[in-house]
Amino acid sequence: MQRRFQWTVVVLMMSLLWETTTCDAQTGPWAYTAPQTSSSLIEPTPDAASWPSASQTSWPVPDSLLDPVAVNPPPPFPVRLDTDLMAPLLDFQNRQSEKELLVLQSQTANSGDPTLLIGAQFRASMLASWSNSSNKFNYLGRFPPDFTGTTASDIRLLHANQGFVAHASPWVSGYLETLFSDVFSFPAFDQGSFQVRQAYVTLGNLDELPIYAFAGKKTVSFGHMGTLSPFSQSVVWHYFAPLAEGGGIAYHDDILHLSATALNGSRGIRVADSNVRGELNNFAANANVTVISSPDVDLDIGGGYLDGTIYDGQVAEHLDSTVGGPMNAAWDAYMTARIGWLHLAGEYLTTLKEWPVTGHKVVAYRAEGAIDLSPLWLSVSWSEGVQGNQSTEFEFNQQLVLGTEYRIAPNIKFSIEYIRSLGFAPLINITTVSDKSVRQNTFLLGVTVAI
């Protein structure tokens, strides 16, 4: 009898256990009901979704009750894409002489932790062109020997450049840009070249001090060198845009930007040149004044000075560092303006002395306008370079660009340009092969992609 009673108790207990585990813990017949307790005595512990932050409270809150993510937010990933920064940094059309400001402005927005920002740009084009003179193509976006006959067509990736911005601290950053270029393989018809285009460091913090310094290989702070055309550079850029090694100091605020750069001697890249190697014997200075900055109207004026240019030797030579002569400086003046959807730009540059090769000062200018009907951009650009008097065949290179750009995204642009090139005066052998009666018509489709 006692054994039967024991088995009955066991069965009942197992039945109760089964009922408890198969019923919903909150609504089943065996649901647990917490004893009612005065809220004035015990406050319920908030769950993660209801954790307050310090900004939401008017009384001291223990750290244990604050959202741990709000108290100690995780640092941003130290290596990441930054398209908003890299697109203008790698752009070939605008802000040519002051891109270090983009690095400094990105630095002030950084958390202060060591960070590496990366990006890239790809520029592809399809060209169809014809010339009125056999074997003479004067569109400055290609080298003269690239084409033969009277017609030309090609599809190529003109440039693929990669950018790296390293924010080491709130006061120190570095910029590295590598470049593959299919048109910088002159004079051989190679598959293009790969180079470190720019590499420099910046020292400064614009939030704390309006003065900064830079050192390394960079586009020289001289002039403006931009264009309103969507794909092709102006004659001004082809004649005077410098790239060299050196260091400088600058001042920047909301109105004024001043810079002075000491450049290493001998031949730089493109235009910078001086006659002694191993010395800091070339320099540049630049100034920009923001006259008006408002939602409806912008106006900037500026100018620059470069003490040594390649227009100093008795022989027209772009690559040989041993060719040179007495220093021949250049000065620049420019203006950019925006009135609503209308953009205007102008720039004028000239050497101080005659170029010994042509017996004439080297002068270049551009006059441009554009209408911003976002995402559509319509532009017209006239630019000219003059290096001879009217009786010479090498008197000028002239270029008219009618451009249309459609931005399907801020970092993806499709463009169509009609380019009318007048005069054939290449830098190499300029006094023997030039012909100012040459006319070239070009239609160019361009694609620019930045990440």
One Martini backbone bead per residue (centre of mass of N, CA, C, O) as a GRO file, in nm:
protein
  451
    1MET     BB    1   0.059   0.062  -0.022
    2GLN     BB    2   0.298   0.250   0.005
    3ARG     BB    3   0.408   0.208  -0.285
    4ARG     BB    4   0.155   0.313  -0.436
    5PHE     BB    5   0.170   0.600  -0.320
    6GLN     BB    6   0.444   0.675  -0.437
    7TRP     BB    7   0.368   0.646  -0.740
    8THR     BB    8   0.145   0.857  -0.738
    9VAL     BB    9   0.326   1.100  -0.671
   10VAL     BB   10   0.514   1.080  -0.917
   11VAL     BB   11   0.299   1.115  -1.139
   12LEU     BB   12   0.197   1.392  -1.049
   13MET     BB   13   0.467   1.543  -1.076
   14MET     BB   14   0.512   1.486  -1.382
   15SER     BB   15   0.251   1.622  -1.475
   16LEU     BB   16   0.320   1.903  -1.372
   17LEU     BB   17   0.585   1.938  -1.532
   18TRP     BB   18   0.459   1.911  -1.817
   19GLU     BB   19   0.260   2.152  -1.797
   20THR     BB   20   0.475   2.371  -1.746
   21THR     BB   21   0.657   2.325  -2.018
   22THR     BB   22   0.389   2.358  -2.229
   23CYS     BB   23   0.342   2.634  -2.120
   24ASP     BB   24   0.319   2.950  -2.118
   25ALA     BB   25   0.498   3.161  -1.914
   26GLN     BB   26   0.272   3.409  -1.935
   27THR     BB   27  -0.033   3.244  -2.010
   28GLY     BB   28  -0.049   3.008  -1.862
   29PRO     BB   29  -0.165   2.828  -1.591
   30TRP     BB   30   0.159   2.862  -1.475
   31ALA     BB   31   0.196   3.147  -1.447
   32TYR     BB   32   0.397   3.400  -1.338
   33THR     BB   33   0.333   3.624  -1.056
   34ALA     BB   34   0.428   3.909  -0.955
   35PRO     BB   35   0.465   4.091  -0.700
   36GLN     BB   36   0.340   4.370  -0.572
   37THR     BB   37   0.523   4.680  -0.605
   38SER     BB   38   0.633   4.967  -0.520
   39SER     BB   39   0.768   5.216  -0.726
   40SER     BB   40   0.903   5.378  -0.484
   41LEU     BB   41   1.109   5.132  -0.423
   42ILE     BB   42   1.116   5.007  -0.729
   43GLU     BB   43   1.305   5.013  -1.019
   44PRO     BB   44   1.312   4.925  -1.321
   45THR     BB   45   1.513   4.781  -1.547
   46PRO     BB   46   1.626   4.880  -1.827
   47ASP     BB   47   1.642   4.831  -2.141
   48ALA     BB   48   1.828   4.893  -2.418
   49ALA     BB   49   1.600   5.066  -2.564
   50SER     BB   50   1.570   5.261  -2.279
   51TRP     BB   51   1.826   5.391  -2.259
   52PRO     BB   52   1.975   5.654  -2.151
   53SER     BB   53   2.111   5.961  -2.209
   54ALA     BB   54   2.271   6.238  -2.106
   55SER     BB   55   2.093   6.436  -2.292
   56GLN     BB   56   1.802   6.315  -2.158
   57THR     BB   57   1.898   6.436  -1.887
   58SER     BB   58   1.866   6.633  -1.559
   59TRP     BB   59   2.024   6.402  -1.410
   60PRO     BB   60   2.210   6.193  -1.259
   61VAL     BB   61   2.354   5.904  -1.420
   62PRO     BB   62   2.441   5.607  -1.408
   63ASP     BB   63   2.651   5.427  -1.604
   64SER     BB   64   2.481   5.159  -1.585
   65LEU     BB   65   2.220   5.315  -1.738
   66LEU     BB   66   2.375   5.373  -1.978
   67ASP     BB   67   2.449   5.369  -2.294
   68PRO     BB   68   2.737   5.225  -2.396
   69VAL     BB   69   2.751   5.355  -2.684
   70ALA     BB   70   2.721   5.655  -2.588
   71VAL     BB   71   2.961   5.659  -2.390
   72ASN     BB   72   3.134   5.439  -2.594
   73PRO     BB   73   3.198   5.483  -2.890
   74PRO     BB   74   3.293   5.343  -3.161
   75PRO     BB   75   3.534   5.350  -3.366
   76PRO     BB   76   3.613   5.399  -3.663
   77PHE     BB   77   3.718   5.255  -3.923
   78PRO     BB   78   4.055   5.283  -4.017
   79VAL     BB   79   3.958   5.156  -4.303
   80ARG     BB   80   3.822   5.355  -4.578
   81LEU     BB   81   3.594   5.484  -4.773
   82ASP     BB   82   3.599   5.831  -4.945
   83THR     BB   83   3.430   5.980  -5.188
   84ASP     BB   84   3.388   6.280  -5.105
   85LEU     BB   85   3.701   6.325  -5.101
   86MET     BB   86   3.825   6.180  -5.364
   87ALA     BB   87   3.688   6.314  -5.602
   88PRO     BB   88   3.830   6.601  -5.575
   89LEU     BB   89   4.125   6.503  -5.540
   90LEU     BB   90   4.125   6.339  -5.837
   91ASP     BB   91   4.056   6.572  -5.997
   92PHE     BB   92   4.138   6.735  -6.320
   93GLN     BB   93   3.958   7.018  -6.332
   94ASN     BB   94   3.983   7.103  -6.018
   95ARG     BB   95   4.162   7.233  -5.768
   96GLN     BB   96   4.482   7.217  -5.837
   97SER     BB   97   4.643   7.422  -5.603
   98GLU     BB   98   4.451   7.327  -5.313
   99LYS     BB   99   4.415   7.016  -5.205
  100GLU     BB  100   4.522   7.024  -4.908
  101LEU     BB  101   4.255   7.131  -4.785
  102LEU     BB  102   4.100   6.863  -4.797
  103VAL     BB  103   4.278   6.716  -4.594
  104LEU     BB  104   4.238   6.914  -4.355
  105GLN     BB  105   3.925   6.899  -4.341
  106SER     BB  106   3.917   6.595  -4.288
  107GLN     BB  107   4.080   6.600  -4.024
  108THR     BB  108   3.872   6.768  -3.850
  109ALA     BB  109   3.646   6.529  -3.893
  110ASN     BB  110   3.806   6.351  -3.736
  111SER     BB  111   3.853   6.166  -3.436
  112GLY     BB  112   4.196   6.125  -3.403
  113ASP     BB  113   4.240   5.865  -3.515
  114PRO     BB  114   4.396   5.652  -3.692
  115THR     BB  115   4.355   5.700  -4.055
  116LEU     BB  116   4.245   5.537  -4.368
  117LEU     BB  117   4.183   5.680  -4.684
  118ILE     BB  118   4.015   5.566  -4.981
  119GLY     BB  119   4.057   5.579  -5.352
  120ALA     BB  120   3.917   5.631  -5.693
  121GLN     BB  121   3.984   5.684  -6.055
  122PHE     BB  122   3.807   5.688  -6.380
  123ARG     BB  123   3.914   5.765  -6.728
  124ALA     BB  124   3.717   5.752  -7.016
  125SER     BB  125   3.743   5.737  -7.388
  126MET     BB  126   3.593   5.858  -7.699
  127LEU     BB  127   3.735   5.921  -8.027
  128ALA     BB  128   3.663   6.164  -8.295
  129SER     BB  129   3.870   6.271  -8.581
  130TRP     BB  130   3.976   6.565  -8.783
  131SER     BB  131   4.206   6.689  -9.035
  132ASN     BB  132   4.348   6.931  -9.273
  133SER     BB  133   4.627   6.779  -9.192
  134SER     BB  134   4.863   6.565  -9.234
  135ASN     BB  135   4.985   6.451  -8.926
  136LYS     BB  136   4.801   6.693  -8.777
  137PHE     BB  137   4.736   6.701  -8.426
  138ASN     BB  138   4.607   6.962  -8.187
  139TYR     BB  139   4.502   6.810  -7.955
  140LEU     BB  140   4.604   6.840  -7.615
  141GLY     BB  141   4.497   6.542  -7.514
  142ARG     BB  142   4.730   6.469  -7.714
  143PHE     BB  143   4.983   6.354  -7.886
  144PRO     BB  144   5.098   6.428  -8.194
  145PRO     BB  145   5.197   6.108  -8.266
  146ASP     BB  146   4.929   5.933  -8.224
  147PHE     BB  147   4.856   6.024  -8.524
  148THR     BB  148   4.750   5.959  -8.862
  149GLY     BB  149   4.670   6.148  -9.110
  150THR     BB  150   4.315   6.279  -9.100
  151THR     BB  151   4.221   6.050  -8.900
  152ALA     BB  152   4.060   5.962  -8.578
  153SER     BB  153   4.045   5.676  -8.339
  154ASP     BB  154   3.950   5.604  -7.989
  155ILE     BB  155   3.985   5.377  -7.701
  156ARG     BB  156   4.042   5.478  -7.354
  157LEU     BB  157   4.228   5.475  -7.059
  158LEU     BB  158   4.362   5.752  -6.942
  159HIS     BB  159   4.287   5.719  -6.623
  160ALA     BB  160   4.422   5.577  -6.303
  161ASN     BB  161   4.360   5.682  -5.977
  162GLN     BB  162   4.507   5.669  -5.645
  163GLY     BB  163   4.402   5.730  -5.303
  164PHE     BB  164   4.574   5.840  -4.986
  165VAL     BB  165   4.463   5.911  -4.652
  166ALA     BB  166   4.656   6.001  -4.360
  167HIS     BB  167   4.553   6.015  -4.021
  168ALA     BB  168   4.764   6.044  -3.748
  169SER     BB  169   4.647   6.323  -3.646
  170PRO     BB  170   4.516   6.639  -3.572
  171TRP     BB  171   4.817   6.752  -3.720
  172VAL     BB  172   4.865   6.488  -3.912
  173SER     BB  173   4.913   6.429  -4.268
  174GLY     BB  174   4.869   6.220  -4.568
  175TYR     BB  175   4.949   6.200  -4.931
  176LEU     BB  176   4.866   5.955  -5.192
  177GLU     BB  177   4.933   5.931  -5.556
  178THR     BB  178   4.844   5.719  -5.811
  179LEU     BB  179   4.928   5.662  -6.175
  180PHE     BB  180   4.755   5.579  -6.466
  181SER     BB  181   4.875   5.652  -6.807
  182ASP     BB  182   4.816   5.663  -7.159
  183VAL     BB  183   4.953   5.970  -7.226
  184PHE     BB  184   5.247   5.933  -7.053
  185SER     BB  185   5.434   5.767  -7.301
  186PHE     BB  186   5.622   5.961  -7.395
  187PRO     BB  187   5.739   5.865  -7.715
  188ALA     BB  188   5.620   5.595  -7.668
  189PHE     BB  189   5.400   5.309  -7.753
  190ASP     BB  190   5.278   5.231  -7.486
  191GLN     BB  191   5.066   5.107  -7.212
  192GLY     BB  192   5.178   5.309  -7.032
  193SER     BB  193   5.192   5.456  -6.700
  194PHE     BB  194   5.346   5.435  -6.366
  195GLN     BB  195   5.293   5.655  -6.079
  196VAL     BB  196   5.391   5.892  -5.845
  197ARG     BB  197   5.232   6.189  -5.835
  198GLN     BB  198   5.172   6.215  -5.515
  199ALA     BB  199   5.363   6.319  -5.203
  200TYR     BB  200   5.247   6.431  -4.881
  201VAL     BB  201   5.253   6.654  -4.602
  202THR     BB  202   5.064   6.774  -4.319
  203LEU     BB  203   5.075   7.069  -4.093
  204GLY     BB  204   4.783   7.095  -3.902
  205ASN     BB  205   4.490   7.291  -3.754
  206LEU     BB  206   4.211   7.471  -3.847
  207ASP     BB  207   4.064   7.477  -3.561
  208GLU     BB  208   4.330   7.615  -3.412
  209LEU     BB  209   4.490   7.708  -3.688
  210PRO     BB  210   4.546   7.910  -3.993
  211ILE     BB  211   4.816   7.742  -4.006
  212TYR     BB  212   5.023   7.568  -4.253
  213ALA     BB  213   5.203   7.277  -4.371
  214PHE     BB  214   5.420   7.145  -4.642
  215ALA     BB  215   5.559   6.827  -4.786
  216GLY     BB  216   5.666   6.744  -5.119
  217LYS     BB  217   5.480   6.600  -5.379
  218LYS     BB  218   5.310   6.856  -5.573
  219THR     BB  219   5.096   7.070  -5.665
  220VAL     BB  220   5.151   7.379  -5.732
  221SER     BB  221   5.095   7.687  -5.577
  222PHE     BB  222   4.959   7.805  -5.886
  223GLY     BB  223   4.699   7.938  -5.938
  224HIS     BB  224   4.434   7.739  -6.077
  225MET     BB  225   4.390   7.534  -6.349
  226GLY     BB  226   4.108   7.513  -6.429
  227THR     BB  227   3.768   7.410  -6.540
  228LEU     BB  228   3.437   7.390  -6.700
  229SER     BB  229   3.500   7.149  -6.834
  230PRO     BB  230   3.434   6.803  -6.813
  231PHE     BB  231   3.731   6.684  -6.960
  232SER     BB  232   3.897   6.913  -7.080
  233GLN     BB  233   4.163   7.096  -7.084
  234SER     BB  234   4.317   7.380  -7.092
  235VAL     BB  235   4.573   7.565  -7.212
  236VAL     BB  236   4.675   7.663  -6.940
  237TRP     BB  237   4.748   7.386  -6.825
  238HIS     BB  238   4.945   7.294  -7.053
  239TYR     BB  239   5.149   7.545  -7.006
  240PHE     BB  240   5.153   7.586  -6.647
  241ALA     BB  241   5.128   7.328  -6.490
  242PRO     BB  242   5.268   7.235  -6.177
  243LEU     BB  243   5.514   6.979  -6.062
  244ALA     BB  244   5.671   6.938  -5.735
  245GLU     BB  245   5.935   6.964  -5.503
  246GLY     BB  246   5.865   7.058  -5.153
  247GLY     BB  247   5.787   7.349  -4.943
  248GLY     BB  248   5.532   7.500  -4.718
  249ILE     BB  249   5.327   7.790  -4.636
  250ALA     BB  250   4.999   7.872  -4.483
  251TYR     BB  251   4.693   8.068  -4.510
  252HIS     BB  252   4.353   8.009  -4.361
  253ASP     BB  253   4.027   8.132  -4.430
  254ASP     BB  254   3.716   8.251  -4.529
  255ILE     BB  255   3.884   8.467  -4.728
  256LEU     BB  256   4.192   8.375  -4.699
  257HIS     BB  257   4.466   8.252  -4.925
  258LEU     BB  258   4.806   8.177  -4.843
  259SER     BB  259   5.119   8.101  -5.028
  260ALA     BB  260   5.451   7.941  -4.983
  261THR     BB  261   5.709   7.794  -5.203
  262ALA     BB  262   5.974   7.567  -5.194
  263LEU     BB  263   6.189   7.455  -5.459
  264ASN     BB  264   6.348   7.237  -5.619
  265GLY     BB  265   6.586   7.210  -5.825
  266SER     BB  266   6.538   7.197  -6.141
  267ARG     BB  267   6.345   6.968  -6.286
  268GLY     BB  268   6.030   6.923  -6.296
  269ILE     BB  269   5.702   6.882  -6.344
  270ARG     BB  270   5.661   7.026  -6.634
  271VAL     BB  271   5.719   7.369  -6.562
  272ALA     BB  272   5.916   7.352  -6.352
  273ASP     BB  273   6.234   7.550  -6.330
  274SER     BB  274   6.597   7.526  -6.285
  275ASN     BB  275   6.966   7.571  -6.304
  276VAL     BB  276   6.993   7.422  -6.010
  277ARG     BB  277   7.104   7.150  -5.843
  278GLY     BB  278   7.060   7.101  -5.493
  279GLU     BB  279   6.853   7.348  -5.460
  280LEU     BB  280   6.655   7.609  -5.319
  281ASN     BB  281   6.579   7.795  -5.634
  282ASN     BB  282   6.260   7.781  -5.613
  283PHE     BB  283   5.937   7.957  -5.637
  284ALA     BB  284   5.606   8.011  -5.485
  285ALA     BB  285   5.297   8.210  -5.513
  286ASN     BB  286   4.968   8.250  -5.348
  287ALA     BB  287   4.624   8.391  -5.400
  288ASN     BB  288   4.300   8.406  -5.222
  289VAL     BB  289   3.977   8.575  -5.258
  290THR     BB  290   3.673   8.597  -5.084
  291VAL     BB  291   3.429   8.817  -5.163
  292ILE     BB  292   3.186   8.606  -5.211
  293SER     BB  293   2.953   8.412  -4.986
  294SER     BB  294   2.658   8.254  -5.102
  295PRO     BB  295   2.378   8.095  -5.210
  296ASP     BB  296   2.380   8.290  -5.490
  297VAL     BB  297   2.685   8.409  -5.448
  298ASP     BB  298   3.014   8.388  -5.604
  299LEU     BB  299   3.358   8.526  -5.534
  300ASP     BB  300   3.682   8.485  -5.685
  301ILE     BB  301   4.023   8.593  -5.637
  302GLY     BB  302   4.356   8.570  -5.803
  303GLY     BB  303   4.716   8.482  -5.763
  304GLY     BB  304   5.056   8.429  -5.910
  305TYR     BB  305   5.403   8.291  -5.861
  306LEU     BB  306   5.679   8.178  -6.079
  307ASP     BB  307   6.023   8.175  -6.104
  308GLY     BB  308   6.043   7.885  -6.263
  309THR     BB  309   6.058   7.784  -6.604
  310ILE     BB  310   6.080   7.616  -6.920
  311TYR     BB  311   6.105   7.920  -7.054
  312ASP     BB  312   6.470   7.931  -7.066
  313GLY     BB  313   6.573   7.807  -7.331
  314GLN     BB  314   6.722   7.733  -7.655
  315VAL     BB  315   6.548   7.469  -7.619
  316ALA     BB  316   6.280   7.266  -7.690
  317GLU     BB  317   6.213   7.113  -7.367
  318HIS     BB  318   6.051   6.871  -7.140
  319LEU     BB  319   6.278   6.644  -7.009
  320ASP     BB  320   6.554   6.785  -7.005
  321SER     BB  321   6.748   6.892  -6.730
  322THR     BB  322   6.997   7.035  -6.899
  323VAL     BB  323   6.790   7.232  -7.005
  324GLY     BB  324   6.865   7.589  -6.994
  325GLY     BB  325   6.854   7.905  -6.806
  326PRO     BB  326   6.757   8.181  -6.731
  327MET     BB  327   6.524   8.285  -6.545
  328ASN     BB  328   6.157   8.240  -6.608
  329ALA     BB  329   5.892   8.390  -6.512
  330ALA     BB  330   5.548   8.379  -6.369
  331TRP     BB  331   5.212   8.507  -6.395
  332ASP     BB  332   4.882   8.522  -6.223
  333ALA     BB  333   4.522   8.552  -6.306
  334TYR     BB  334   4.194   8.516  -6.141
  335MET     BB  335   3.839   8.401  -6.186
  336THR     BB  336   3.542   8.319  -5.992
  337ALA     BB  337   3.184   8.255  -6.059
  338ARG     BB  338   2.842   8.275  -5.906
  339ILE     BB  339   2.496   8.295  -6.043
  340GLY     BB  340   2.348   8.061  -5.941
  341TRP     BB  341   2.356   7.872  -6.242
  342LEU     BB  342   2.598   8.062  -6.308
  343HIS     BB  343   2.925   8.019  -6.456
  344LEU     BB  344   3.251   8.178  -6.413
  345ALA     BB  345   3.578   8.204  -6.595
  346GLY     BB  346   3.923   8.334  -6.548
  347GLU     BB  347   4.260   8.339  -6.712
  348TYR     BB  348   4.606   8.472  -6.671
  349LEU     BB  349   4.927   8.417  -6.839
  350THR     BB  350   5.288   8.505  -6.798
  351THR     BB  351   5.585   8.578  -6.886
  352LEU     BB  352   5.848   8.806  -6.826
  353LYS     BB  353   5.999   8.673  -7.061
  354GLU     BB  354   6.138   8.563  -7.323
  355TRP     BB  355   6.157   8.299  -7.529
  356PRO     BB  356   6.436   8.200  -7.685
  357VAL     BB  357   6.308   8.023  -7.911
  358THR     BB  358   6.080   8.266  -8.009
  359GLY     BB  359   6.098   8.571  -7.906
  360HIS     BB  360   5.856   8.526  -7.687
  361LYS     BB  361   5.615   8.536  -7.490
  362VAL     BB  362   5.431   8.331  -7.270
  363VAL     BB  363   5.078   8.292  -7.330
  364ALA     BB  364   4.773   8.242  -7.129
  365TYR     BB  365   4.413   8.179  -7.170
  366ARG     BB  366   4.070   8.199  -7.024
  367ALA     BB  367   3.711   8.164  -7.121
  368GLU     BB  368   3.417   8.088  -6.915
  369GLY     BB  369   3.105   7.890  -6.919
  370ALA     BB  370   2.812   7.786  -6.713
  371ILE     BB  371   2.534   7.553  -6.665
  372ASP     BB  372   2.338   7.452  -6.379
  373LEU     BB  373   2.116   7.156  -6.434
  374SER     BB  374   2.071   6.953  -6.228
  375PRO     BB  375   2.247   6.691  -6.370
  376LEU     BB  376   2.315   6.923  -6.572
  377TRP     BB  377   2.599   7.033  -6.787
  378LEU     BB  378   2.690   7.347  -6.941
  379SER     BB  379   2.964   7.438  -7.172
  380VAL     BB  380   3.218   7.700  -7.235
  381SER     BB  381   3.551   7.717  -7.401
  382TRP     BB  382   3.823   7.957  -7.422
  383SER     BB  383   4.162   7.897  -7.539
  384GLU     BB  384   4.510   8.035  -7.528
  385GLY     BB  385   4.835   8.018  -7.690
  386VAL     BB  386   5.126   8.239  -7.689
  387GLN     BB  387   5.476   8.240  -7.872
  388GLY     BB  388   5.429   8.444  -8.122
  389ASN     BB  389   5.421   8.615  -8.389
  390GLN     BB  390   5.228   8.678  -8.675
  391SER     BB  391   5.468   8.562  -8.877
  392THR     BB  392   5.434   8.287  -8.741
  393GLU     BB  393   5.358   7.941  -8.712
  394PHE     BB  394   5.393   7.955  -8.372
  395GLU     BB  395   5.189   8.156  -8.241
  396PHE     BB  396   4.946   7.931  -8.181
  397ASN     BB  397   4.696   7.789  -7.950
  398GLN     BB  398   4.358   7.681  -8.000
  399GLN     BB  399   4.042   7.643  -7.796
  400LEU     BB  400   3.723   7.483  -7.832
  401VAL     BB  401   3.461   7.404  -7.584
  402LEU     BB  402   3.174   7.191  -7.597
  403GLY     BB  403   2.981   7.097  -7.308
  404THR     BB  404   2.843   6.785  -7.162
  405GLU     BB  405   2.691   6.687  -6.846
  406TYR     BB  406   2.603   6.377  -6.670
  407ARG     BB  407   2.477   6.304  -6.340
  408ILE     BB  408   2.392   5.999  -6.194
  409ALA     BB  409   2.612   6.079  -5.983
  410PRO     BB  410   2.846   6.236  -5.798
  411ASN     BB  411   3.063   5.986  -5.909
  412ILE     BB  412   2.904   5.989  -6.201
  413LYS     BB  413   3.017   6.073  -6.539
  414PHE     BB  414   2.885   6.208  -6.842
  415SER     BB  415   3.041   6.311  -7.158
  416ILE     BB  416   3.026   6.579  -7.412
  417GLU     BB  417   3.253   6.687  -7.678
  418TYR     BB  418   3.344   6.977  -7.862
  419ILE     BB  419   3.652   7.024  -8.053
  420ARG     BB  420   3.836   7.319  -8.150
  421SER     BB  421   4.144   7.325  -8.327
  422LEU     BB  422   4.401   7.586  -8.354
  423GLY     BB  423   4.683   7.518  -8.445
  424PHE     BB  424   5.039   7.403  -8.479
  425ALA     BB  425   5.238   7.405  -8.160
  426PRO     BB  426   5.468   7.223  -8.053
  427LEU     BB  427   5.714   7.205  -7.830
  428ILE     BB  428   5.845   7.015  -8.014
  429ASN     BB  429   5.975   7.163  -8.280
  430ILE     BB  430   5.830   7.451  -8.310
  431THR     BB  431   6.009   7.596  -8.552
  432THR     BB  432   5.958   7.346  -8.785
  433VAL     BB  433   5.634   7.214  -8.758
  434SER     BB  434   5.458   7.444  -8.767
  435ASP     BB  435   5.086   7.521  -8.821
  436LYS     BB  436   4.828   7.769  -8.829
  437SER     BB  437   4.619   7.613  -9.042
  438VAL     BB  438   4.530   7.410  -8.850
  439ARG     BB  439   4.239   7.185  -8.828
  440GLN     BB  440   4.046   7.042  -8.554
  441ASN     BB  441   3.794   6.788  -8.508
  442THR     BB  442   3.617   6.686  -8.200
  443PHE     BB  443   3.474   6.392  -8.056
  444LEU     BB  444   3.386   6.336  -7.703
  445LEU     BB  445   3.365   6.061  -7.482
  446GLY     BB  446   3.301   6.057  -7.126
  447VAL     BB  447   3.419   5.881  -6.822
  448THR     BB  448   3.357   5.929  -6.464
  449VAL     BB  449   3.493   5.743  -6.184
  450ALA     BB  450   3.428   5.744  -5.829
  451ILE     BB  451   3.538   5.601  -5.483
   0.00000   0.00000   0.00000
